[in-house]
């Protein structure tokens, strides 16, 4: 019988064997994994092993090749990760400039490739079998039609530390967006928002609730108008958004609720009937600042990362603004 050999990497140390095998054979259920272990079709360091065994760095795991063939046959080739999309990369984190129209995670439409698919394939190609239990994944989300900074894990330490920063609100996230209307004054919005039940489809909007509501999740956003202009007969404002929380459709729903929906965002009342925009709405994750701490130094991160505006966004700005986009300071 032919076997394939794998060696546990540092990210695998202390992981249960059955969890590692589930990663290596995603189409196999736990029952079949346990059966393979009992039959000796999977061995650790040359001997039989229990599903609950804790793997150590350097352990050799061998698996009968026919157990791996189904997953190998079902795998699909992903697009390469464009170099120009990479803003920052090291052994712990990968920061990308997400283009318009690409989902971060796989959705109901399997024919649409996600950034997660591309990053996973790129990680496997570069790291081979260095880690058996770890797979890279997005550490936060952006809507499909939102552009800009999005962070993926490249190690367990990177995922753990970044997730703790999010949980403890230690990251500063700044967005740029175009809203309908002439927004004159800086504003701080603190609202309760809740997802709509929807109709069974993947896309669901959210509702901004009454402030006294006992349901929903708190969303806090600071909105700072930067410049004003006119586009196709509509007053438009370029706004900088600083978000303290990271709720689904937070900026999209709050701008609409407070009278300044995102330009072109038909789901939240900002629809503009023109084909000249080139995209549905304009919201860009511009800046991400990290806490000044030992963990940041461990991850090798700078104080902050900046993401340039997409060409189409900048083109619209120069068309609508009363002064050149290049003279703006934000």
C-alpha positions, -999 to 999 in steps of 0.1 A, spaced: 0 0 0 13 35 -9 15 62 18 19 99 17 41 115 44 36 147 63 56 164 90 41 185 117 52 222 117 54 246 146 17 257 142 7 220 146 24 215 180 -2 205 206 -30 200 180 -52 169 182 -45 143 155 -82 141 143 -83 179 138 -52 178 117 -65 148 96 -98 167 90 -77 195 75 -58 171 53 -90 152 43 -118 178 43 -143 155 25 -139 128 51 -162 128 81 -149 121 117 -164 86 117 -143 76 86 -112 92 101 -116 72 133 -121 40 112 -89 47 92 -70 52 125 -82 18 139 -72 0 106 -37 15 107 -43 35 75 -30 65 93 1 63 115 22 87 136 59 81 138 55 46 123 29 34 148 -9 34 154 -23 65 170 -55 75 188 -77 103 174 -72 124 205 -34 122 204 -16 156 207 8 161 178 43 175 185 65 196 162 84 173 139 61 143 142 57 122 110 22 114 99 17 90 71 -17 85 54 -28 59 28 -28 76 -5 -63 64 -15 -77 83 15 -63 115 0 -72 109 -36 -108 120 -33 -99 155 -20 -71 157 -45 -94 150 -74 -120 175 -62 -95 203 -57 -96 232 -81 -69 255 -93 -72 291 -80 -60 323 -96 -26 335 -86 -24 363 -60 -14 395 -79 17 411 -65 3 446 -69 -25 437 -44 -1 430 -15 4 459 9 22 440 36 33 405 41 54 385 66 52 351 83 23 362 105 0 385 85 -9 393 49 -26 427 41 -42 431 7 -57 460 -13 -91 444 -21 -105 453 -55 -141 462 -62 -165 433 -68 -145 405 -53 -159 387 -22 -136 382 8 -151 348 16 -168 321 -6 -205 326 -10 -235 308 -24 -223 313 -59 -194 288 -62 -184 300 -96 -172 333 -81 -137 330 -67 -131 347 -34 -100 363 -19 -100 335 6 -97 309 -22 -68 328 -38 -49 334 -5 -53 297 6 -39 285 -27 -10 310 -25 -2 300 10 -1 263 1 21 269 -29 46 289 -8 45 269 24 39 234 11 33 210 41 50 232 67 17 234 86 -8 206 86 -35 221 108 -33 258 100 -50 275 70 -49 312 64 -82 331 66 -96 367 67 -94 383 101 -122 408 94 -146 414 66 -153 439 38 -184 439 16 -180 426 -19 -182 461 -33 -161 478 -6 -125 483 -16 -93 486 5 -74 471 34 -82 435 44 -61 413 66 -55 376 64 -37 354 89 -5 336 79 2 320 113 -17 309 144 1 337 164 -9 363 138 -46 352 139 -47 351 177 -31 385 183 -51 403 156 -84 388 168 -76 399 203 -70 434 191 -104 434 173 -121 420 204 -106 447 226 -112 475 201 -74 483 198 -74 488 161 -82 522 145 -100 517 111 -105 546 88 -127 546 56 -133 571 29 -167 572 13 -189 594 -10 -223 603 3 -253 620 -12 -260 654 2 -240 683 15 -227 672 49 -214 702 66 -207 692 102 -187 665 119 -209 639 135 -207 609 159 -233 583 154 -241 556 180 -269 533 169 -283 499 175 -284 479 143 -298 444 135 -298 422 104 -330 418 85 -344 382 83 -342 383 46 -358 360 21 -334 331 22 -309 347 -2 -273 354 7 -275 392 7 -292 408 37 -295 444 47 -295 457 83 -319 481 101 -309 509 123 -331 507 154 -344 531 180 -316 541 205 -336 527 234 -340 493 217 -329 463 238 -321 443 208 -294 447 181 -257 455 184 -242 489 191 -224 506 161 -204 537 166 -191 558 138 -174 592 136 -181 610 103 -159 639 92 -167 658 59 -136 665 39 -148 681 7 -180 689 -13 -189 687 -49 -216 679 -75 -221 648 -96 -248 644 -122 -268 672 -105 -265 658 -70 -247 673 -40 -220 649 -29 -196 649 1 -164 630 6 -164 618 42 -138 602 64 -153 575 87 -137 563 119 -154 532 132 -152 519 167 -171 487 160 -172 464 130 -208 456 123 -223 443 91 -230 472 67 -223 496 96 -213 526 75 -238 519 48 -268 517 72 -257 545 95 -251 570 67 -285 563 52 -302 565 86 -287 599 93 -297 613 59 -265 608 39 -266 575 21 -236 563 2 -236 576 -34 -250 548 -56 -259 524 -27 -294 513 -39 -299 489 -10 -298 519 14 -315 546 -6 -285 561 -23 -293 550 -59 -282 573 -86 -294 565 -121 -263 566 -142 -240 541 -158 -210 564 -156 -201 556 -120 -185 522 -129 -194 507 -96 -224 505 -72 -211 527 -44 -178 542 -32 -165 530 2 -128 524 7 -109 510 37 -81 535 37 -61 532 69 -54 507 97 -35 516 128 -21 491 153 -16 494 191 19 504 204 27 472 222 51 442 224 27 421 203 29 446 174 67 443 175 64 405 176 42 406 145 66 430 127 40 456 120 44 493 114 24 518 133 -2 520 105 -8 509 69 -23 531 42 -41 519 11 -43 540 -21 -77 548 -36 -88 527 -66 -84 545 -99 -121 547 -105 -127 562 -71 -101 589 -77 -114 596 -111 -149 603 -97 -135 625 -70 -116 646 -95 -148 649 -116 -171 660 -87 -149 680 -63 -146 718 -64 -108 714 -58 -83 688 -70 -83 655 -50 -45 657 -48 -47 688 -27 -69 672 0 -53 663 33 -68 633 52 
